[in-house]
């Protein structure tokens, strides 16, 4: 029977594509056998947000991999801090599946969320290609089976945006509420869902239009570029002008009436 512990104290983790940095990372593996461990984790971001989790990690002979089953909580954790998109997340999450290749799922609320239309997404991160391994090196020394190619952690996060999310750029200055689903992977985040305007305005040909109604629809497809359907009005002493904003946030179209 194995009863040793493995700990990491005051570590740091950085996810470059999403500009997320975790500090004061404390993790512990407590072995109760040669192939089963209890697991605990806590960390904080640079803004005071926190992450906690606990569960088990065990070796699955059939799957030829270590498998985790972990439940956790987020408390205003800044999990996205990119030039174009940022948010602090609060809620319950879980991780299930192979270590480094499972699925992170949960129901969370986004706070202090911002989407900046004029900014670009994260730059691609070049990956170093490993030298070709010999047939022996390509096999797991413990099982003799072929090593699996590395995969990314998948995402399935249901996000409620009750505190209005700011969307600005290209003349738009606005706040929105809605429900989104974060999918893709931790290295390539994708978003689907729909939001409705809370308040705001947009400027066109030197005139400011007050937003009366509108939707933003995130369609996924690997690019965060929602479709717009927004109506704004401008009142003068003589007329009420209406401007309709359609297209995508990267290529908007305006129609006056």
Secondary structure, 3 states (H helix, E strand, C coil): CCCCEEEEEEEEEEECCCCEEEEEEEEEEEEEECCEEEEEEEEEECCCCEEEEEEEEEEECCCCEEEEEEEEEEEEEEEEECCCEEEEEEEEEEEEEECCCCEEEEEEEEEEEEEECCCCCCCCCCCCCCCCCCCCCCECCCCCCECCCCCCCEEEEEEEEEEEEEEEECCEEEEEEEEEEEEEECCEEEEEEEEEEEEEEEEECCEEEEEEEEEEEEECCCCCCCEEEEEEEEECCCCEEEEEEEEECCEEEEEEC
